[in-house]
Amino acid sequence: MQYDTVIHGGTVVTPHETFKADVGIAGGKIVAVAEHIPGGERRIDAGGRLVLPGGIEAHCHIAQESSSGVMTADDYYSGSVSAAFGANSCFVPFAAQHRGQSIADVIATYDGRAAPNSVIDYSYHLIISDPSPAVLDELPGVFARGITSFKVFMTYDLMNIGDAGMLDILTVAKTHGALTMVHAENNEMVKWMNRRFAQAGLTEPRYHALSRPELAEEEAINRAISLAKLVDAALFIVHVSTRGGAEIVRREKFAGSKIFAETCPQYLALTRADLDRPGTEGAKYICSPPLRDHETQDALWQHIRSGTFESVSSDHAPYRADASGKFLNGLDAPYPKIANGMPGIAMRLPYLFSEGVGKGKITLGDFVRLSSSNAARVFGLDRKGAIAPGFDADIAIWNPEESRKVDLHMQHDNMDYTPFEGMDIRGWPELVMNNGRTIVEKGVLKAGRGEGRFIARKPVDTGAMPGHRAVEFEVAARYGHEVAP
C-alpha cells in the first residue's frame, strides 16, 4: 500500500493500551497501525516519543460576543493557531445566540467567522438564550446539519433561560439526540451576594470568588440534573469547580443518569488567592464559576482519577487586560463589571500532562481519554479521538521529557497575559497533525488560514446509561393518558 506519511519508531497510546508501533497515513486517514510499516512519501521518526490522538478542545469561546457585548480577543485564526500549538487538532467553540436573534442568523455569522480562518477542524455548540417557539422550531434543522449540542445558562440575567426554558430545550434535545450543556450557578444567590458586597463597599477583584458561593454551583447542578431527569434527557455539566458539585455528578452517574461533566485546568492550578494580587492584576483571574482553594483542587483531582469527569477543558475565554476586554468599564470598575474569563487553550494539555501524568495523578490512558477520546465519543466526533485504521489522522507527538517555563510568547494567541505565567511544565508536543497534514512542527506553524474543516457531528451516545423515567408519566399512562416527556 502507498502511504502519504509513516510515523515510525514511536510509542502509541490509546485509552487502554500503550505499545510500540508505526502509523501509516493516506488520504488524511489512518490506514495502518503495525509493528513495522515500510515506505511512505514522508517518514517521520518519532524517536521513541509518545504518539497520541490530537486533542479535542470542546469548551472554548472564539470570536464570540458576551451578553454585555464584549468580543473575545481571539478570532478563529488566532484561536485555532493557539489550540494547535497546544496539541489540539479539532475544537468546538460556541456559537452564541443573543436575545432576539434567529438561529439561522447565528449560524451564518459564525460560519463567516470560522470557515475562512480556522487552521484546524471545528464544529459549534449553539448557545441558546432565547428559547422562543420560533427558535425551538429552528433547532431540528441545526441538528440535521450536525450541530448536536448546545449550551444554556442558569445565571446572568441576559442569558438565564429559567427552569421552564431549560425543560423545553431538554425535551427538544432528547427528541433529536442532542446534548444540552449547562452553566450551573444559582443566579439569585449570586445577585444577592453581589448586593451585599456592594452595600459593604467590597467591590475589588478579590471579592469576586466570595460572591459566587460553592453552594450556588452545587444547588444549580442538582437542579439542572433534576430537570434533565424529569424528561430523561442527556446533560453535560460544564466547568465543575466544587467538591460538592463533583460529588453530585458522581452520585448521579453511579445511579445511571444520563450525565456528563468536565472540569478545567484553572480550577486545578489556581486558587482564589490569585484574585488578591496587587493593583489590577487580580482582575486577570476573574472567571465564573470562580477559583476555589487547595482542598478543592485535591478533591477535583480525585474525581478526575475516578472517572467523574469526561474531560478537562480549557473554557478559553480570552479578554485582554485593557479597555477592549477586562476593563471595558474602566480600571476601577467593580468586579461585577469586569469581563469574566481567562485564556488557556494552548496550556490545557501541557498542564494536564505535566501535573497529571508527570506527577502520577493520572495515567497516559487517562490523559488520552480526558484530552481527546471522551470528547470525541460524547460530542459525536466519530472519526476522531483514536489512533486506529479508519480514523482521521489527527495525531500529536509528545516529548515527555521536554521542560519549559510558561510565558506569553508560547501561547500564540491574541492575549496580553497568561494565567499560567512562570509555571514549570514537563512534557510538550513536538508535532501536531490534522487530517494527515502537519499543522505544528518543532514550534513552527505549518497550517494555513482556512484549512480547517467544519465537522458535522453525530447524535449523543448515552451508551448503557439507563436514564430516569419519572413515575408521574407512568401513572398518567395507567389513567389512559399518554403524556410523553
MARMARRO-495334 format. One line per field, with one value per residue (C-alpha): residue in one letter; z, y, x. Coordinates in steps of 0.25 Angstrom, whole numbers. Example, Ala and Ser with C-alpha at 12.3 -4.5 7.8 and 13.67 -1.06 7.14 Angstrom:
// MARMARRO-495334
code: [A,S]
w: [31,29]
v: [-18,-4]
u: [49,55]
***
This chain:
// MARMARRO-495334
code: [M,Q,Y,D,T,V,I,H,G,G,T,V,V,T,P,H,E,T,F,K,A,D,V,G,I,A,G,G,K,I,V,A,V,A,E,H,I,P,G,G,E,R,R,I,D,A,G,G,R,L,V,L,P,G,G,I,E,A,H,C,H,I,A,Q,E,S,S,S,G,V,M,T,A,D,D,Y,Y,S,G,S,V,S,A,A,F,G,A,N,S,C,F,V,P,F,A,A,Q,H,R,G,Q,S,I,A,D,V,I,A,T,Y,D,G,R,A,A,P,N,S,V,I,D,Y,S,Y,H,L,I,I,S,D,P,S,P,A,V,L,D,E,L,P,G,V,F,A,R,G,I,T,S,F,K,V,F,M,T,Y,D,L,M,N,I,G,D,A,G,M,L,D,I,L,T,V,A,K,T,H,G,A,L,T,M,V,H,A,E,N,N,E,M,V,K,W,M,N,R,R,F,A,Q,A,G,L,T,E,P,R,Y,H,A,L,S,R,P,E,L,A,E,E,E,A,I,N,R,A,I,S,L,A,K,L,V,D,A,A,L,F,I,V,H,V,S,T,R,G,G,A,E,I,V,R,R,E,K,F,A,G,S,K,I,F,A,E,T,C,P,Q,Y,L,A,L,T,R,A,D,L,D,R,P,G,T,E,G,A,K,Y,I,C,S,P,P,L,R,D,H,E,T,Q,D,A,L,W,Q,H,I,R,S,G,T,F,E,S,V,S,S,D,H,A,P,Y,R,A,D,A,S,G,K,F,L,N,G,L,D,A,P,Y,P,K,I,A,N,G,M,P,G,I,A,M,R,L,P,Y,L,F,S,E,G,V,G,K,G,K,I,T,L,G,D,F,V,R,L,S,S,S,N,A,A,R,V,F,G,L,D,R,K,G,A,I,A,P,G,F,D,A,D,I,A,I,W,N,P,E,E,S,R,K,V,D,L,H,M,Q,H,D,N,M,D,Y,T,P,F,E,G,M,D,I,R,G,W,P,E,L,V,M,N,N,G,R,T,I,V,E,K,G,V,L,K,A,G,R,G,E,G,R,F,I,A,R,K,P,V,D,T,G,A,M,P,G,H,R,A,V,E,F,E,V,A,A,R,Y,G,H,E,V,A,P]
w: [0,-3,9,9,23,32,47,51,64,74,85,82,94,93,105,109,103,101,91,81,67,53,48,33,27,14,9,22,29,38,30,37,51,52,57,45,33,21,11,11,3,17,28,42,52,66,73,84,87,90,79,83,77,75,86,84,91,94,102,97,93,80,72,82,88,103,107,110,96,99,88,91,87,79,65,58,53,66,74,65,64,79,80,70,78,90,83,78,64,66,74,77,81,84,74,83,81,88,90,78,69,60,60,45,47,58,50,37,46,52,38,33,45,45,30,25,37,45,43,50,49,56,60,69,81,80,92,94,102,96,94,88,80,67,72,77,63,57,65,57,45,53,58,44,40,50,61,72,85,91,104,113,125,139,143,136,134,119,117,128,122,135,138,129,117,121,121,107,102,109,102,88,90,95,83,73,80,84,97,106,113,125,133,146,157,165,159,171,181,173,171,186,189,180,186,200,196,189,201,209,199,195,180,177,169,182,185,172,177,190,183,175,187,185,189,177,168,176,176,162,158,166,160,146,147,153,141,132,139,139,123,123,115,114,121,121,133,129,137,151,161,175,183,185,171,166,177,172,158,163,170,159,149,158,159,143,140,126,132,127,133,132,140,135,138,145,156,158,156,163,175,179,186,171,171,183,174,175,166,154,154,161,150,141,149,149,143,146,154,162,166,179,189,190,197,185,176,183,182,167,164,172,163,150,154,158,145,149,138,123,120,125,116,116,116,108,109,105,109,109,122,115,111,100,110,125,127,117,128,134,142,155,151,162,160,154,143,139,128,133,127,125,113,114,101,98,112,115,110,114,128,129,124,133,146,143,136,141,155,155,157,144,134,120,116,125,118,105,110,116,105,93,92,102,95,82,88,96,85,73,66,62,53,63,77,73,66,59,44,38,48,44,44,56,63,73,76,90,97,111,116,110,120,118,127,122,116,108,95,95,95,81,84,83,98,107,118,122,136,135,134,140,143,140,131,127,115,102,88,77,65,63,51,46,35,32,29,39,46,56,56,66,69,55,49,37,35,26,29,26,24,36,32,38,44,45,58,61,72,86,90,104,103,114,123,127,130,138,136,144,151,149,134,137,145,135,125,134,134,119,116,109,113,107,114]
v: [0,14,23,38,38,28,31,21,18,23,18,19,22,18,20,5,1,7,0,2,3,10,18,19,30,32,42,49,36,26,13,4,2,-8,-12,-8,-1,2,13,26,38,45,37,44,38,39,34,27,38,37,37,41,45,60,68,72,85,84,97,110,124,128,141,142,154,153,156,170,172,169,162,151,155,142,141,127,129,133,124,112,114,115,102,95,99,93,79,81,77,80,89,92,107,113,120,129,134,147,150,154,146,135,122,124,137,132,120,129,139,128,121,134,135,121,116,126,126,113,105,93,85,91,90,98,97,106,115,117,130,132,119,125,116,121,117,103,101,104,94,82,88,91,77,72,80,72,83,73,80,94,101,108,117,117,130,144,152,153,138,131,124,119,105,105,109,98,88,92,91,78,72,76,71,58,56,59,52,65,68,80,87,95,106,103,114,119,133,139,134,141,154,154,153,164,173,170,172,185,191,188,194,181,182,179,167,159,158,152,138,140,146,133,123,108,106,114,104,91,95,99,85,78,85,84,69,68,76,66,54,59,58,47,55,55,67,72,80,89,95,88,95,90,77,77,79,68,58,61,57,45,40,42,35,24,23,23,37,42,51,56,66,74,82,92,94,107,100,91,101,114,118,130,135,139,149,157,161,176,187,182,168,161,164,155,143,146,135,128,119,125,119,112,106,96,86,87,84,71,67,70,62,50,52,52,39,32,36,46,56,52,63,74,86,100,109,118,132,142,156,165,173,186,194,185,173,172,188,192,199,205,201,204,196,188,173,170,180,173,163,148,138,134,129,115,108,105,101,92,79,83,86,73,65,71,72,59,49,55,55,41,47,40,30,32,25,35,46,41,40,54,61,54,41,44,57,50,40,49,60,51,53,38,39,46,43,30,24,13,10,18,30,44,45,55,52,59,54,57,58,54,59,73,84,98,110,116,130,138,136,121,123,128,135,149,151,161,151,136,132,120,130,125,111,99,89,76,69,76,74,74,71,72,67,69,60,56,70,75,88,90,84,88,101,106,107,99,101,111,120,114,100,94,87,88,75,70,62,50,50,48,33,31,16,7,19,14,28,32,30,39,31,42,39,24,28,37,25,16,26,24,37,36,48,48,55]
u: [0,5,5,6,12,18,21,31,39,28,20,5,-4,-19,-29,-26,-12,2,10,22,16,17,5,2,-6,-12,-23,-24,-27,-20,-20,-10,-4,6,20,27,22,31,30,23,25,29,35,34,43,36,49,42,33,18,9,-5,-18,-19,-26,-41,-44,-59,-61,-55,-60,-55,-59,-71,-78,-82,-96,-91,-85,-70,-63,-53,-38,-37,-43,-44,-30,-22,-31,-29,-14,-13,-21,-11,1,-6,-6,-21,-25,-40,-48,-63,-65,-79,-88,-96,-110,-114,-128,-136,-126,-131,-123,-121,-114,-105,-100,-98,-90,-81,-79,-74,-64,-59,-58,-48,-39,-38,-26,-32,-45,-56,-71,-80,-88,-100,-103,-118,-122,-136,-143,-156,-165,-159,-145,-149,-155,-142,-134,-137,-130,-118,-117,-118,-106,-98,-98,-103,-100,-104,-102,-111,-109,-115,-108,-106,-119,-117,-114,-122,-134,-141,-145,-157,-148,-138,-149,-153,-139,-136,-149,-145,-131,-136,-145,-133,-122,-115,-107,-110,-99,-101,-94,-100,-99,-111,-114,-122,-111,-100,-108,-112,-97,-93,-103,-98,-83,-87,-94,-82,-73,-65,-64,-49,-46,-42,-57,-62,-59,-66,-78,-81,-82,-79,-94,-98,-92,-96,-111,-111,-104,-114,-126,-121,-119,-133,-139,-132,-136,-151,-150,-140,-130,-115,-108,-93,-89,-78,-67,-70,-62,-66,-65,-80,-83,-74,-80,-94,-89,-82,-94,-104,-95,-94,-109,-110,-114,-110,-100,-86,-77,-64,-54,-43,-28,-31,-38,-26,-15,-20,-28,-36,-23,-19,-30,-23,-11,-8,-14,-22,-14,-25,-35,-28,-32,-47,-55,-68,-70,-59,-46,-46,-36,-25,-34,-44,-32,-29,-43,-45,-32,-38,-51,-42,-35,-48,-55,-65,-61,-61,-51,-42,-46,-40,-52,-43,-50,-39,-41,-29,-26,-29,-41,-44,-47,-46,-46,-57,-64,-51,-39,-47,-59,-65,-63,-77,-74,-60,-61,-62,-52,-37,-29,-23,-26,-11,-8,-19,-12,3,-2,-11,1,11,3,-5,3,17,13,6,-8,-13,-8,-5,-18,-26,-19,-24,-38,-38,-31,-38,-45,-56,-59,-60,-70,-79,-80,-81,-68,-68,-56,-47,-40,-33,-21,-27,-30,-41,-40,-35,-20,-21,-8,1,15,19,33,30,44,44,43,38,35,22,22,12,20,18,3,2,-12,-16,-15,-6,-5,-6,-10,0,12,24,19,29,24,30,24,22,16,27,18,3,-5,-19,-25,-11,-5,5,0,11,25,36,30,27,13,11,-4,-11,-22,-36,-30,-39,-52,-66,-69,-83,-85,-94,-105,-100,-98,-102,-98,-103,-108,-121,-126,-138,-153,-161,-172,-183,-182,-184,-196,-202,-201,-209,-220,-221,-214,-200,-192,-178,-167]
***
